[in-house]
Amino acid sequence: MIDVNFKLCDECATCISVCPVDAILLDDRIMVDEVRCISCGNCVSVCPMGALTIAKRDKTNMSAAQEGPSQ
């Protein structure tokens, strides 16, 4: 998963063009679709502001994210 630091992001949208799975959208701000994102790091490497990082998730958080919201 990719974390966005909104204080650093200038919404240049460079990250959108390099995402191979179209997981990054620009609405009011940059948003990363957690379901589509494959954490390839392309967006992180091209961000001129350093606003994107690959988030470290533990197995508990990853399992919960994959299962989706509880009912």
GIRA-V705626 format. One record per helix or strand of 2 or more residues. SS is the DSSP state (A for helix, B for strand). FROM is the first residue (numbers start at 1). TO is the last residue. If there is no record, write none. Layout:
# GIRA-V705626
ss = {SS:SS}
from = {FROM:FROM}
to = {TO:TO}
This chain:
# GIRA-V705626
ss = {B:A:B:B:A:B:A}
from = {2:14:24:30:42:52:59}
to = {4:18:26:32:46:54:67}
